[in-house]
């Protein structure tokens, strides 16, 4: 899976650069025993998660690589675009958790996999404009 489409490469006013990265992916749910919150539906940045949302949690080392709050992410086994809305515990490295609502069985069946993600980093229009001058 490539991280940019032909359409993105030919557009003169691209808004994002897409980067690929291999991660370990697992799944999580809005249940109290999987979170460190009194309200398991509230994510680390304060968003209220609801079943059906296309959300991932990221390990904190990935935040430093550009996978910050609301970053668009494409996961190679899913047709949908996901958004970073949650953070994982400090102990995890190079990991994402895919949100699966309250369906614990589905999350367990997903298990843990190594896969490629592509994520969008906004292009800095100020630097882009200066480079063209």
Biotite code that builds the C-alpha atoms (Angstrom):
import biotite.structure as struc

atoms = struc.array([
    struc.Atom([0.000, 0.000, 0.000], chain_id="A", res_id=1, res_name="UNK", atom_name="CA", element="C"),
    struc.Atom([1.410, 3.360, -1.005], chain_id="A", res_id=2, res_name="UNK", atom_name="CA", element="C"),
    struc.Atom([0.934, 6.407, 1.152], chain_id="A", res_id=3, res_name="UNK", atom_name="CA", element="C"),
    struc.Atom([0.183, 8.858, -1.632], chain_id="A", res_id=4, res_name="UNK", atom_name="CA", element="C"),
    struc.Atom([-2.146, 8.554, -4.546], chain_id="A", res_id=5, res_name="UNK", atom_name="CA", element="C"),
    struc.Atom([-1.499, 9.742, -8.101], chain_id="A", res_id=6, res_name="UNK", atom_name="CA", element="C"),
    struc.Atom([-4.198, 12.327, -7.466], chain_id="A", res_id=7, res_name="UNK", atom_name="CA", element="C"),
    struc.Atom([-2.245, 13.772, -4.489], chain_id="A", res_id=8, res_name="UNK", atom_name="CA", element="C"),
    struc.Atom([0.995, 13.953, -6.465], chain_id="A", res_id=9, res_name="UNK", atom_name="CA", element="C"),
    struc.Atom([-0.524, 15.933, -9.346], chain_id="A", res_id=10, res_name="UNK", atom_name="CA", element="C"),
    struc.Atom([-2.392, 18.513, -7.253], chain_id="A", res_id=11, res_name="UNK", atom_name="CA", element="C"),
    struc.Atom([-0.479, 21.813, -7.107], chain_id="A", res_id=12, res_name="UNK", atom_name="CA", element="C"),
    struc.Atom([-1.952, 22.775, -3.699], chain_id="A", res_id=13, res_name="UNK", atom_name="CA", element="C"),
    struc.Atom([-1.436, 19.628, -1.636], chain_id="A", res_id=14, res_name="UNK", atom_name="CA", element="C"),
    struc.Atom([-2.494, 20.098, 1.974], chain_id="A", res_id=15, res_name="UNK", atom_name="CA", element="C"),
    struc.Atom([-0.751, 17.037, 3.443], chain_id="A", res_id=16, res_name="UNK", atom_name="CA", element="C"),
    struc.Atom([2.357, 14.943, 3.083], chain_id="A", res_id=17, res_name="UNK", atom_name="CA", element="C"),
    struc.Atom([1.650, 11.261, 3.687], chain_id="A", res_id=18, res_name="UNK", atom_name="CA", element="C"),
    struc.Atom([4.169, 9.117, 5.545], chain_id="A", res_id=19, res_name="UNK", atom_name="CA", element="C"),
    struc.Atom([4.254, 5.344, 5.936], chain_id="A", res_id=20, res_name="UNK", atom_name="CA", element="C"),
    struc.Atom([5.282, 3.554, 9.088], chain_id="A", res_id=21, res_name="UNK", atom_name="CA", element="C"),
    struc.Atom([5.199, -0.058, 10.295], chain_id="A", res_id=22, res_name="UNK", atom_name="CA", element="C"),
    struc.Atom([3.566, -0.492, 13.704], chain_id="A", res_id=23, res_name="UNK", atom_name="CA", element="C"),
    struc.Atom([2.148, -3.149, 15.973], chain_id="A", res_id=24, res_name="UNK", atom_name="CA", element="C"),
    struc.Atom([-1.629, -2.796, 16.030], chain_id="A", res_id=25, res_name="UNK", atom_name="CA", element="C"),
    struc.Atom([-4.054, -4.111, 18.601], chain_id="A", res_id=26, res_name="UNK", atom_name="CA", element="C"),
    struc.Atom([-7.634, -3.175, 19.466], chain_id="A", res_id=27, res_name="UNK", atom_name="CA", element="C"),
    struc.Atom([-9.341, -1.641, 22.470], chain_id="A", res_id=28, res_name="UNK", atom_name="CA", element="C"),
    struc.Atom([-12.819, -0.956, 23.829], chain_id="A", res_id=29, res_name="UNK", atom_name="CA", element="C"),
    struc.Atom([-14.756, 1.526, 25.956], chain_id="A", res_id=30, res_name="UNK", atom_name="CA", element="C"),
    struc.Atom([-14.748, -0.666, 29.053], chain_id="A", res_id=31, res_name="UNK", atom_name="CA", element="C"),
    struc.Atom([-13.451, 0.408, 32.448], chain_id="A", res_id=32, res_name="UNK", atom_name="CA", element="C"),
    struc.Atom([-10.912, -2.426, 32.825], chain_id="A", res_id=33, res_name="UNK", atom_name="CA", element="C"),
    struc.Atom([-9.118, -1.403, 29.605], chain_id="A", res_id=34, res_name="UNK", atom_name="CA", element="C"),
    struc.Atom([-8.807, 2.271, 30.466], chain_id="A", res_id=35, res_name="UNK", atom_name="CA", element="C"),
    struc.Atom([-7.443, 4.319, 33.338], chain_id="A", res_id=36, res_name="UNK", atom_name="CA", element="C"),
    struc.Atom([-10.494, 6.535, 33.474], chain_id="A", res_id=37, res_name="UNK", atom_name="CA", element="C"),
    struc.Atom([-13.612, 6.649, 35.596], chain_id="A", res_id=38, res_name="UNK", atom_name="CA", element="C"),
    struc.Atom([-15.468, 7.227, 32.317], chain_id="A", res_id=39, res_name="UNK", atom_name="CA", element="C"),
    struc.Atom([-14.064, 4.733, 29.774], chain_id="A", res_id=40, res_name="UNK", atom_name="CA", element="C"),
    struc.Atom([-15.678, 6.577, 26.840], chain_id="A", res_id=41, res_name="UNK", atom_name="CA", element="C"),
    struc.Atom([-13.553, 9.690, 27.360], chain_id="A", res_id=42, res_name="UNK", atom_name="CA", element="C"),
    struc.Atom([-10.262, 9.628, 25.448], chain_id="A", res_id=43, res_name="UNK", atom_name="CA", element="C"),
    struc.Atom([-6.971, 11.199, 26.541], chain_id="A", res_id=44, res_name="UNK", atom_name="CA", element="C"),
    struc.Atom([-7.579, 14.498, 24.715], chain_id="A", res_id=45, res_name="UNK", atom_name="CA", element="C"),
    struc.Atom([-11.133, 14.753, 26.102], chain_id="A", res_id=46, res_name="UNK", atom_name="CA", element="C"),
    struc.Atom([-13.134, 13.383, 23.159], chain_id="A", res_id=47, res_name="UNK", atom_name="CA", element="C"),
    struc.Atom([-16.144, 11.217, 23.956], chain_id="A", res_id=48, res_name="UNK", atom_name="CA", element="C"),
    struc.Atom([-15.830, 7.983, 21.990], chain_id="A", res_id=49, res_name="UNK", atom_name="CA", element="C"),
    struc.Atom([-18.910, 6.246, 20.624], chain_id="A", res_id=50, res_name="UNK", atom_name="CA", element="C"),
    struc.Atom([-19.150, 2.818, 18.979], chain_id="A", res_id=51, res_name="UNK", atom_name="CA", element="C"),
    struc.Atom([-18.687, 3.115, 15.226], chain_id="A", res_id=52, res_name="UNK", atom_name="CA", element="C"),
    struc.Atom([-16.197, 5.973, 15.367], chain_id="A", res_id=53, res_name="UNK", atom_name="CA", element="C"),
    struc.Atom([-13.032, 5.456, 13.304], chain_id="A", res_id=54, res_name="UNK", atom_name="CA", element="C"),
    struc.Atom([-10.521, 6.237, 16.049], chain_id="A", res_id=55, res_name="UNK", atom_name="CA", element="C"),
    struc.Atom([-7.093, 5.032, 17.076], chain_id="A", res_id=56, res_name="UNK", atom_name="CA", element="C"),
    struc.Atom([-4.922, 5.504, 20.126], chain_id="A", res_id=57, res_name="UNK", atom_name="CA", element="C"),
    struc.Atom([-1.190, 5.921, 19.538], chain_id="A", res_id=58, res_name="UNK", atom_name="CA", element="C"),
    struc.Atom([1.865, 5.262, 21.648], chain_id="A", res_id=59, res_name="UNK", atom_name="CA", element="C"),
    struc.Atom([3.516, 8.479, 22.769], chain_id="A", res_id=60, res_name="UNK", atom_name="CA", element="C"),
    struc.Atom([6.658, 7.948, 20.685], chain_id="A", res_id=61, res_name="UNK", atom_name="CA", element="C"),
    struc.Atom([4.440, 8.098, 17.573], chain_id="A", res_id=62, res_name="UNK", atom_name="CA", element="C"),
    struc.Atom([3.073, 11.471, 18.684], chain_id="A", res_id=63, res_name="UNK", atom_name="CA", element="C"),
    struc.Atom([6.634, 12.792, 18.380], chain_id="A", res_id=64, res_name="UNK", atom_name="CA", element="C"),
    struc.Atom([6.752, 11.417, 14.800], chain_id="A", res_id=65, res_name="UNK", atom_name="CA", element="C"),
    struc.Atom([3.714, 13.509, 13.803], chain_id="A", res_id=66, res_name="UNK", atom_name="CA", element="C"),
    struc.Atom([0.773, 11.314, 14.790], chain_id="A", res_id=67, res_name="UNK", atom_name="CA", element="C"),
    struc.Atom([-0.763, 14.058, 16.915], chain_id="A", res_id=68, res_name="UNK", atom_name="CA", element="C"),
    struc.Atom([-4.371, 14.752, 17.868], chain_id="A", res_id=69, res_name="UNK", atom_name="CA", element="C"),
    struc.Atom([-6.801, 14.442, 14.920], chain_id="A", res_id=70, res_name="UNK", atom_name="CA", element="C"),
    struc.Atom([-4.148, 13.176, 12.477], chain_id="A", res_id=71, res_name="UNK", atom_name="CA", element="C"),
    struc.Atom([-5.706, 11.250, 9.578], chain_id="A", res_id=72, res_name="UNK", atom_name="CA", element="C"),
    struc.Atom([-4.462, 7.650, 9.395], chain_id="A", res_id=73, res_name="UNK", atom_name="CA", element="C"),
    struc.Atom([-4.984, 4.953, 6.775], chain_id="A", res_id=74, res_name="UNK", atom_name="CA", element="C"),
    struc.Atom([-4.508, 1.398, 7.998], chain_id="A", res_id=75, res_name="UNK", atom_name="CA", element="C"),
    struc.Atom([-3.580, -1.141, 5.337], chain_id="A", res_id=76, res_name="UNK", atom_name="CA", element="C"),
    struc.Atom([-6.340, -3.635, 6.205], chain_id="A", res_id=77, res_name="UNK", atom_name="CA", element="C"),
    struc.Atom([-9.204, -1.104, 6.430], chain_id="A", res_id=78, res_name="UNK", atom_name="CA", element="C"),
    struc.Atom([-10.809, 0.975, 3.656], chain_id="A", res_id=79, res_name="UNK", atom_name="CA", element="C"),
    struc.Atom([-11.690, 3.809, 6.080], chain_id="A", res_id=80, res_name="UNK", atom_name="CA", element="C"),
    struc.Atom([-9.693, 6.767, 7.333], chain_id="A", res_id=81, res_name="UNK", atom_name="CA", element="C"),
    struc.Atom([-9.130, 6.789, 11.085], chain_id="A", res_id=82, res_name="UNK", atom_name="CA", element="C"),
    struc.Atom([-8.333, 9.748, 13.356], chain_id="A", res_id=83, res_name="UNK", atom_name="CA", element="C"),
    struc.Atom([-5.940, 9.921, 16.292], chain_id="A", res_id=84, res_name="UNK", atom_name="CA", element="C"),
    struc.Atom([-8.112, 10.739, 19.319], chain_id="A", res_id=85, res_name="UNK", atom_name="CA", element="C"),
    struc.Atom([-6.431, 8.849, 22.140], chain_id="A", res_id=86, res_name="UNK", atom_name="CA", element="C"),
    struc.Atom([-3.008, 8.165, 23.661], chain_id="A", res_id=87, res_name="UNK", atom_name="CA", element="C"),
    struc.Atom([-1.677, 4.902, 24.995], chain_id="A", res_id=88, res_name="UNK", atom_name="CA", element="C"),
    struc.Atom([0.156, 4.298, 28.270], chain_id="A", res_id=89, res_name="UNK", atom_name="CA", element="C"),
    struc.Atom([3.797, 5.456, 28.413], chain_id="A", res_id=90, res_name="UNK", atom_name="CA", element="C"),
    struc.Atom([5.101, 1.871, 28.423], chain_id="A", res_id=91, res_name="UNK", atom_name="CA", element="C"),
    struc.Atom([4.043, 1.179, 24.807], chain_id="A", res_id=92, res_name="UNK", atom_name="CA", element="C"),
    struc.Atom([6.341, 1.928, 21.853], chain_id="A", res_id=93, res_name="UNK", atom_name="CA", element="C"),
    struc.Atom([5.572, 1.963, 18.133], chain_id="A", res_id=94, res_name="UNK", atom_name="CA", element="C"),
    struc.Atom([1.973, 0.829, 18.667], chain_id="A", res_id=95, res_name="UNK", atom_name="CA", element="C"),
    struc.Atom([-1.543, 1.784, 17.765], chain_id="A", res_id=96, res_name="UNK", atom_name="CA", element="C"),
    struc.Atom([-4.822, 0.629, 19.259], chain_id="A", res_id=97, res_name="UNK", atom_name="CA", element="C"),
    struc.Atom([-7.849, 0.532, 16.976], chain_id="A", res_id=98, res_name="UNK", atom_name="CA", element="C"),
    struc.Atom([-11.065, 1.553, 18.721], chain_id="A", res_id=99, res_name="UNK", atom_name="CA", element="C"),
    struc.Atom([-13.796, -1.099, 18.503], chain_id="A", res_id=100, res_name="UNK", atom_name="CA", element="C"),
    struc.Atom([-16.551, 0.403, 20.637], chain_id="A", res_id=101, res_name="UNK", atom_name="CA", element="C"),
    struc.Atom([-17.771, -2.009, 23.299], chain_id="A", res_id=102, res_name="UNK", atom_name="CA", element="C"),
    struc.Atom([-17.342, -5.170, 21.210], chain_id="A", res_id=103, res_name="UNK", atom_name="CA", element="C"),
    struc.Atom([-14.691, -6.953, 23.289], chain_id="A", res_id=104, res_name="UNK", atom_name="CA", element="C"),
    struc.Atom([-15.087, -10.179, 21.282], chain_id="A", res_id=105, res_name="UNK", atom_name="CA", element="C"),
    struc.Atom([-14.301, -8.350, 18.026], chain_id="A", res_id=106, res_name="UNK", atom_name="CA", element="C"),
    struc.Atom([-11.245, -6.714, 19.609], chain_id="A", res_id=107, res_name="UNK", atom_name="CA", element="C"),
    struc.Atom([-9.954, -10.070, 20.885], chain_id="A", res_id=108, res_name="UNK", atom_name="CA", element="C"),
    struc.Atom([-10.496, -11.659, 17.466], chain_id="A", res_id=109, res_name="UNK", atom_name="CA", element="C"),
    struc.Atom([-8.482, -8.830, 15.873], chain_id="A", res_id=110, res_name="UNK", atom_name="CA", element="C"),
    struc.Atom([-5.592, -9.665, 18.190], chain_id="A", res_id=111, res_name="UNK", atom_name="CA", element="C"),
    struc.Atom([-2.221, -8.069, 17.545], chain_id="A", res_id=112, res_name="UNK", atom_name="CA", element="C"),
    struc.Atom([-0.683, -7.550, 14.101], chain_id="A", res_id=113, res_name="UNK", atom_name="CA", element="C"),
    struc.Atom([2.295, -5.895, 12.451], chain_id="A", res_id=114, res_name="UNK", atom_name="CA", element="C"),
    struc.Atom([1.053, -3.644, 9.678], chain_id="A", res_id=115, res_name="UNK", atom_name="CA", element="C"),
    struc.Atom([1.699, -0.487, 7.706], chain_id="A", res_id=116, res_name="UNK", atom_name="CA", element="C"),
    struc.Atom([-0.101, 2.750, 8.424], chain_id="A", res_id=117, res_name="UNK", atom_name="CA", element="C"),
    struc.Atom([-0.012, 5.958, 6.421], chain_id="A", res_id=118, res_name="UNK", atom_name="CA", element="C"),
    struc.Atom([-0.559, 9.248, 8.196], chain_id="A", res_id=119, res_name="UNK", atom_name="CA", element="C"),
    struc.Atom([-1.106, 12.800, 6.994], chain_id="A", res_id=120, res_name="UNK", atom_name="CA", element="C"),
    struc.Atom([1.066, 15.680, 8.157], chain_id="A", res_id=121, res_name="UNK", atom_name="CA", element="C"),
    struc.Atom([-0.154, 19.159, 7.152], chain_id="A", res_id=122, res_name="UNK", atom_name="CA", element="C"),
    struc.Atom([2.186, 20.979, 4.811], chain_id="A", res_id=123, res_name="UNK", atom_name="CA", element="C"),
    struc.Atom([3.394, 24.230, 6.320], chain_id="A", res_id=124, res_name="UNK", atom_name="CA", element="C"),
    struc.Atom([2.079, 26.793, 3.828], chain_id="A", res_id=125, res_name="UNK", atom_name="CA", element="C"),
    struc.Atom([4.446, 29.485, 5.114], chain_id="A", res_id=126, res_name="UNK", atom_name="CA", element="C"),
    struc.Atom([7.557, 27.354, 4.455], chain_id="A", res_id=127, res_name="UNK", atom_name="CA", element="C"),
    struc.Atom([6.157, 26.089, 1.150], chain_id="A", res_id=128, res_name="UNK", atom_name="CA", element="C"),
    struc.Atom([5.538, 29.649, -0.034], chain_id="A", res_id=129, res_name="UNK", atom_name="CA", element="C"),
    struc.Atom([9.036, 30.753, 0.977], chain_id="A", res_id=130, res_name="UNK", atom_name="CA", element="C"),
    struc.Atom([10.653, 27.822, -0.842], chain_id="A", res_id=131, res_name="UNK", atom_name="CA", element="C"),
    struc.Atom([8.976, 28.872, -4.103], chain_id="A", res_id=132, res_name="UNK", atom_name="CA", element="C"),
    struc.Atom([10.301, 32.473, -3.928], chain_id="A", res_id=133, res_name="UNK", atom_name="CA", element="C"),
])
